[in-house]
Amino acid sequence: MSFWSAMVAIVAIIAWANIRMNKDKHRGSGINVVDHDPAHTASLEREVAEMRKRLEVLERIATEDGETRRLSREIESLREK
């Protein structure tokens, strides 16, 4: 085995060990656990619903051609003041 082949093998073993240690470290840390507070979950669901409503309004503004022109005129008139 040449020197460079040995170096590649050593680096591969170290990388494999590092990946293995990281997996083991995160396995018991509670990551990806679905044990949430029901009140917090309900709060997040309400927030998502509100955000969806806002997104619908923004999509409507962006897609309605006449409304977009009116909005542009209003913005320009505010800039002039």
The 8 nearest C-alpha neighbors of each residue, nearest first, counted from 0:
[[1, 4, 5, 2, 3, 6, 8, 7],
 [2, 0, 4, 3, 5, 6, 7, 8],
 [1, 3, 5, 4, 6, 0, 7, 8],
 [4, 2, 6, 5, 1, 7, 0, 8],
 [3, 5, 7, 1, 6, 2, 0, 8],
 [4, 6, 8, 2, 3, 7, 9, 1],
 [7, 5, 3, 9, 4, 8, 10, 2],
 [8, 6, 4, 10, 5, 9, 11, 3],
 [7, 9, 5, 11, 6, 10, 12, 4],
 [10, 8, 6, 12, 11, 7, 5, 13],
 [11, 9, 13, 7, 12, 8, 14, 6],
 [10, 12, 8, 14, 9, 13, 7, 15],
 [13, 11, 15, 9, 10, 14, 16, 8],
 [12, 14, 16, 10, 15, 11, 17, 9],
 [15, 13, 17, 11, 16, 12, 10, 18],
 [14, 16, 12, 18, 17, 13, 11, 19],
 [17, 15, 19, 13, 14, 18, 20, 12],
 [18, 16, 14, 20, 19, 15, 13, 21],
 [19, 17, 21, 15, 16, 20, 14, 22],
 [18, 20, 16, 22, 17, 21, 15, 23],
 [21, 19, 23, 17, 22, 18, 24, 16],
 [22, 20, 24, 18, 23, 19, 25, 17],
 [23, 21, 19, 25, 20, 24, 26, 18],
 [22, 24, 20, 26, 21, 25, 19, 27],
 [25, 23, 21, 22, 26, 20, 27, 28],
 [26, 24, 28, 22, 23, 27, 21, 30],
 [25, 27, 23, 24, 28, 22, 29, 30],
 [28, 26, 25, 29, 24, 23, 30, 22],
 [29, 27, 25, 30, 26, 24, 31, 32],
 [30, 28, 32, 27, 31, 26, 25, 33],
 [29, 31, 32, 28, 25, 26, 27, 33],
 [32, 30, 29, 33, 28, 34, 26, 25],
 [31, 33, 29, 30, 34, 35, 28, 27],
 [34, 32, 35, 31, 30, 29, 36, 40],
 [33, 35, 32, 36, 31, 37, 29, 40],
 [36, 34, 33, 37, 40, 39, 32, 38],
 [35, 37, 39, 38, 40, 34, 41, 33],
 [38, 36, 40, 39, 41, 35, 42, 34],
 [39, 37, 41, 40, 36, 42, 35, 43],
 [40, 38, 42, 36, 37, 41, 43, 35],
 [39, 41, 37, 43, 42, 38, 44, 36],
 [42, 40, 44, 38, 43, 39, 37, 45],
 [41, 43, 39, 45, 40, 44, 38, 46],
 [42, 44, 46, 40, 41, 45, 47, 39],
 [43, 45, 41, 47, 46, 42, 40, 48],
 [46, 44, 48, 42, 43, 47, 41, 49],
 [45, 47, 43, 49, 44, 48, 50, 42],
 [46, 48, 50, 44, 49, 45, 43, 51],
 [49, 47, 45, 51, 46, 50, 44, 52],
 [50, 48, 46, 52, 51, 47, 45, 53],
 [49, 51, 47, 53, 52, 48, 54, 46],
 [52, 50, 54, 48, 53, 49, 47, 55],
 [53, 51, 55, 49, 50, 54, 48, 56],
 [54, 52, 50, 56, 51, 55, 57, 49],
 [53, 55, 51, 57, 56, 52, 58, 50],
 [56, 54, 58, 52, 53, 57, 59, 51],
 [57, 55, 59, 53, 54, 58, 60, 52],
 [58, 56, 54, 60, 59, 55, 61, 53],
 [59, 57, 61, 55, 60, 56, 54, 62],
 [58, 60, 56, 62, 57, 61, 63, 55],
 [61, 59, 57, 58, 63, 62, 67, 56],
 [60, 62, 58, 59, 63, 57, 67, 64],
 [61, 63, 59, 60, 64, 58, 67, 66],
 [64, 62, 66, 60, 65, 59, 61, 67],
 [63, 65, 67, 66, 62, 68, 61, 60],
 [66, 64, 68, 67, 63, 69, 70, 62],
 [65, 67, 69, 63, 68, 64, 70, 60],
 [66, 68, 70, 64, 65, 69, 63, 71],
 [67, 69, 71, 65, 70, 66, 72, 64],
 [70, 68, 66, 72, 71, 67, 73, 65],
 [69, 71, 67, 73, 68, 72, 66, 74],
 [70, 72, 68, 74, 69, 73, 67, 75],
 [73, 71, 75, 69, 70, 74, 76, 68],
 [74, 72, 76, 70, 71, 75, 77, 69],
 [73, 75, 77, 71, 76, 72, 70, 78],
 [76, 74, 78, 72, 77, 73, 71, 79],
 [75, 77, 73, 79, 78, 74, 72, 80],
 [78, 76, 74, 75, 80, 79, 73, 72],
 [77, 79, 75, 76, 80, 74, 73, 72],
 [78, 80, 76, 77, 75, 74, 73, 72],
 [79, 77, 78, 76, 75, 74, 73, 72]]
